[in-house]
């Protein structure tokens, strides 16, 4: 009897990278109280459709690009943009090296979206306006 494939221990890094790449682009779709910045869980959940691409390459799903575009449109304030940056920075730091980070960092361009900063574990998110 064949055993089900166990998820690799590296799975969280690509997920975080997706959040980073996409999150760098993104913010939140869920309503939030006035003055509250977007949460990392909102960023990650919105970018979840990007995970398969970050892990394996291939075609970028339309749902991934839609999530990135939605997050960008929701990042209307400086606190929102900085929160998204911080979520993505944390993901990038956890997934340094390998193909995951480069695929995640390339998502904005593959989706036709322009980011005001490069996805990196070294970005100064406080410099974002």
Phi and psi in degrees as GROMACS dihedral restraints (atoms count N, CA, C in turn):
[ dihedral_restraints ]
;  ai    aj    ak    al  type     phi  dphi    fc
    3     4     5     6     1   -78.2    20    10
    4     5     6     7     1   135.0    20    10
    6     7     8     9     1   -83.3    20    10
    7     8     9    10     1   147.9    20    10
    9    10    11    12     1   -65.8    20    10
   10    11    12    13     1   143.9    20    10
   12    13    14    15     1   -66.2    20    10
   13    14    15    16     1   126.4    20    10
   15    16    17    18     1   -80.7    20    10
   16    17    18    19     1   140.5    20    10
   18    19    20    21     1   -62.9    20    10
   19    20    21    22     1   142.7    20    10
   21    22    23    24     1   -74.0    20    10
   22    23    24    25     1   160.4    20    10
   24    25    26    27     1   -73.9    20    10
   25    26    27    28     1   -10.2    20    10
   27    28    29    30     1   -87.5    20    10
   28    29    30    31     1    -8.2    20    10
   30    31    32    33     1   -53.3    20    10
   31    32    33    34     1   -41.6    20    10
   33    34    35    36     1   -61.5    20    10
   34    35    36    37     1   -34.0    20    10
   36    37    38    39     1   -63.5    20    10
   37    38    39    40     1   -47.5    20    10
   39    40    41    42     1   -63.3    20    10
   40    41    42    43     1   -37.9    20    10
   42    43    44    45     1   -61.5    20    10
   43    44    45    46     1   -43.1    20    10
   45    46    47    48     1   -68.4    20    10
   46    47    48    49     1   -36.0    20    10
   48    49    50    51     1   -64.8    20    10
   49    50    51    52     1   -41.0    20    10
   51    52    53    54     1   -59.8    20    10
   52    53    54    55     1   -43.9    20    10
   54    55    56    57     1   -63.3    20    10
   55    56    57    58     1   -38.1    20    10
   57    58    59    60     1   -68.0    20    10
   58    59    60    61     1   -52.7    20    10
   60    61    62    63     1   -64.7    20    10
   61    62    63    64     1   -52.7    20    10
   63    64    65    66     1   -73.1    20    10
   64    65    66    67     1   -38.0    20    10
   66    67    68    69     1   -66.7    20    10
   67    68    69    70     1   -34.3    20    10
   69    70    71    72     1   -57.8    20    10
   70    71    72    73     1   -26.4    20    10
   72    73    74    75     1   -90.0    20    10
   73    74    75    76     1   -21.0    20    10
   75    76    77    78     1  -118.9    20    10
   76    77    78    79     1   171.0    20    10
   78    79    80    81     1  -139.3    20    10
   79    80    81    82     1  -105.9    20    10
   81    82    83    84     1  -144.3    20    10
   82    83    84    85     1   149.2    20    10
   84    85    86    87     1  -102.5    20    10
   85    86    87    88     1   -28.2    20    10
   87    88    89    90     1   -76.7    20    10
   88    89    90    91     1   143.0    20    10
   90    91    92    93     1   -62.3    20    10
   91    92    93    94     1   146.9    20    10
   93    94    95    96     1  -141.2    20    10
   94    95    96    97     1   159.6    20    10
   96    97    98    99     1   -61.3    20    10
   97    98    99   100     1   148.9    20    10
   99   100   101   102     1   -57.0    20    10
  100   101   102   103     1   134.5    20    10
  102   103   104   105     1    87.8    20    10
  103   104   105   106     1   -12.2    20    10
  105   106   107   108     1   -86.6    20    10
  106   107   108   109     1   130.0    20    10
  108   109   110   111     1   -75.1    20    10
  109   110   111   112     1   161.1    20    10
  111   112   113   114     1   -62.3    20    10
  112   113   114   115     1   144.6    20    10
  114   115   116   117     1   -93.5    20    10
  115   116   117   118     1   156.5    20    10
  117   118   119   120     1   -63.8    20    10
  118   119   120   121     1   -35.7    20    10
  120   121   122   123     1   -65.2    20    10
  121   122   123   124     1   -34.2    20    10
  123   124   125   126     1   -66.3    20    10
  124   125   126   127     1   -44.2    20    10
  126   127   128   129     1   -60.4    20    10
  127   128   129   130     1   -49.6    20    10
  129   130   131   132     1   -63.4    20    10
  130   131   132   133     1   -45.0    20    10
  132   133   134   135     1   -63.6    20    10
  133   134   135   136     1   -37.8    20    10
  135   136   137   138     1   -68.0    20    10
  136   137   138   139     1   -31.5    20    10
  138   139   140   141     1   -93.8    20    10
  139   140   141   142     1     0.4    20    10
  141   142   143   144     1   -52.3    20    10
  142   143   144   145     1   -37.0    20    10
  144   145   146   147     1   -62.3    20    10
  145   146   147   148     1   -12.3    20    10
  147   148   149   150     1   -86.1    20    10
  148   149   150   151     1   -13.2    20    10
  150   151   152   153     1   -57.6    20    10
  151   152   153   154     1   -45.9    20    10
  153   154   155   156     1   -58.5    20    10
  154   155   156   157     1   -41.9    20    10
  156   157   158   159     1   -65.1    20    10
  157   158   159   160     1   -45.0    20    10
  159   160   161   162     1   -62.2    20    10
  160   161   162   163     1   -37.8    20    10
  162   163   164   165     1   -75.8    20    10
  163   164   165   166     1   -38.7    20    10
  165   166   167   168     1  -124.0    20    10
  166   167   168   169     1   -11.0    20    10
  168   169   170   171     1    80.3    20    10
  169   170   171   172     1  -157.9    20    10
  171   172   173   174     1    90.4    20    10
  172   173   174   175     1  -150.0    20    10
  174   175   176   177     1   -81.1    20    10
  175   176   177   178     1   142.3    20    10
  177   178   179   180     1   -83.2    20    10
  178   179   180   181     1   122.7    20    10
  180   181   182   183     1   -63.4    20    10
  181   182   183   184     1   143.6    20    10
  183   184   185   186     1   -58.3    20    10
  184   185   186   187     1   -35.8    20    10
  186   187   188   189     1   -62.4    20    10
  187   188   189   190     1   -31.2    20    10
  189   190   191   192     1   -65.7    20    10
  190   191   192   193     1   -51.2    20    10
  192   193   194   195     1   -62.8    20    10
  193   194   195   196     1   -38.5    20    10
  195   196   197   198     1   -62.9    20    10
  196   197   198   199     1   -40.1    20    10
  198   199   200   201     1   -64.1    20    10
  199   200   201   202     1   -42.9    20    10
  201   202   203   204     1   -62.2    20    10
  202   203   204   205     1   -45.7    20    10
  204   205   206   207     1   -64.2    20    10
  205   206   207   208     1   -38.8    20    10
  207   208   209   210     1   -64.2    20    10
  208   209   210   211     1   -42.9    20    10
  210   211   212   213     1   -63.6    20    10
  211   212   213   214     1   -42.2    20    10
  213   214   215   216     1   -61.6    20    10
  214   215   216   217     1   -41.5    20    10
  216   217   218   219     1   -70.6    20    10
  217   218   219   220     1   -25.0    20    10
  219   220   221   222     1   -83.0    20    10
  220   221   222   223     1   -16.2    20    10
  222   223   224   225     1   -84.1    20    10
  223   224   225   226     1    72.7    20    10
  225   226   227   228     1   -89.3    20    10
  226   227   228   229     1   -22.0    20    10
  228   229   230   231     1  -115.8    20    10
  229   230   231   232     1   161.7    20    10
  231   232   233   234     1   -58.8    20    10
  232   233   234   235     1   -44.9    20    10
  234   235   236   237     1   -59.6    20    10
  235   236   237   238     1   -37.7    20    10
  237   238   239   240     1   -64.3    20    10
  238   239   240   241     1   -47.8    20    10
  240   241   242   243     1   -62.8    20    10
  241   242   243   244     1   -40.3    20    10
  243   244   245   246     1   -68.5    20    10
  244   245   246   247     1   -37.1    20    10
  246   247   248   249     1   -64.3    20    10
  247   248   249   250     1   -44.1    20    10
  249   250   251   252     1   -63.2    20    10
  250   251   252   253     1   -44.3    20    10
  252   253   254   255     1   -57.6    20    10
  253   254   255   256     1   -45.8    20    10
  255   256   257   258     1   -63.5    20    10
  256   257   258   259     1   -41.3    20    10
  258   259   260   261     1   -60.8    20    10
  259   260   261   262     1   -45.6    20    10
  261   262   263   264     1   -68.6    20    10
  262   263   264   265     1   -37.3    20    10
  264   265   266   267     1   -62.0    20    10
  265   266   267   268     1   -42.2    20    10
  267   268   269   270     1   -63.7    20    10
  268   269   270   271     1   -39.3    20    10
  270   271   272   273     1   -66.5    20    10
  271   272   273   274     1   -44.2    20    10
  273   274   275   276     1   -61.4    20    10
  274   275   276   277     1   -39.2    20    10
  276   277   278   279     1   -65.5    20    10
  277   278   279   280     1   -34.7    20    10
  279   280   281   282     1   -79.6    20    10
  280   281   282   283     1   -13.0    20    10
  282   283   284   285     1  -123.7    20    10
  283   284   285   286     1    29.6    20    10
  285   286   287   288     1   -60.7    20    10
  286   287   288   289     1   140.5    20    10
  288   289   290   291     1    82.6    20    10
  289   290   291   292     1   167.5    20    10
  291   292   293   294     1    74.5    20    10
  292   293   294   295     1   178.3    20    10
  294   295   296   297     1   -76.4    20    10
  295   296   297   298     1   -18.1    20    10
  297   298   299   300     1   -60.3    20    10
  298   299   300   301     1   -48.2    20    10
  300   301   302   303     1   -64.8    20    10
  301   302   303   304     1   -40.4    20    10
  303   304   305   306     1   -69.9    20    10
  304   305   306   307     1   -37.0    20    10
  306   307   308   309     1   -65.7    20    10
  307   308   309   310     1   -44.2    20    10
  309   310   311   312     1   -63.4    20    10
  310   311   312   313     1   -44.1    20    10
  312   313   314   315     1   -65.2    20    10
  313   314   315   316     1   -26.9    20    10
  315   316   317   318     1   -83.6    20    10
  316   317   318   319     1    -9.3    20    10
  318   319   320   321     1   -57.8    20    10
  319   320   321   322     1   -45.0    20    10
  321   322   323   324     1   -55.2    20    10
  322   323   324   325     1   -47.1    20    10
  324   325   326   327     1   -64.4    20    10
  325   326   327   328     1   -40.0    20    10
  327   328   329   330     1   -67.5    20    10
  328   329   330   331     1   -23.3    20    10
  330   331   332   333     1   -98.5    20    10
  331   332   333   334     1     3.5    20    10
  333   334   335   336     1    72.0    20    10
  334   335   336   337     1    30.3    20    10
  336   337   338   339     1  -116.2    20    10
  337   338   339   340     1   140.7    20    10
  339   340   341   342     1  -107.6    20    10
  340   341   342   343     1   129.2    20    10
  342   343   344   345     1  -103.8    20    10
  343   344   345   346     1   147.7    20    10
  345   346   347   348     1   -79.9    20    10
  346   347   348   349     1     2.8    20    10
  348   349   350   351     1  -152.6    20    10
  349   350   351   352     1   162.4    20    10
  351   352   353   354     1   -91.2    20    10
  352   353   354   355     1   135.7    20    10
  354   355   356   357     1   -66.6    20    10
  355   356   357   358     1   121.7    20    10
  357   358   359   360     1  -163.8    20    10
  358   359   360   361     1   149.6    20    10
  360   361   362   363     1   -72.0    20    10
  361   362   363   364     1    -5.3    20    10
  363   364   365   366     1  -105.8    20    10
  364   365   366   367     1     3.2    20    10
  366   367   368   369     1   -65.8    20    10
  367   368   369   370     1   142.1    20    10
  369   370   371   372     1   -94.3    20    10
  370   371   372   373     1    95.3    20    10
  372   373   374   375     1   -65.0    20    10
  373   374   375   376     1   -23.2    20    10
  375   376   377   378     1   -71.0    20    10
  376   377   378   379     1   -12.6    20    10
  378   379   380   381     1   -86.9    20    10
  379   380   381   382     1    -4.8    20    10
  381   382   383   384     1   -84.0    20    10
  382   383   384   385     1   133.3    20    10
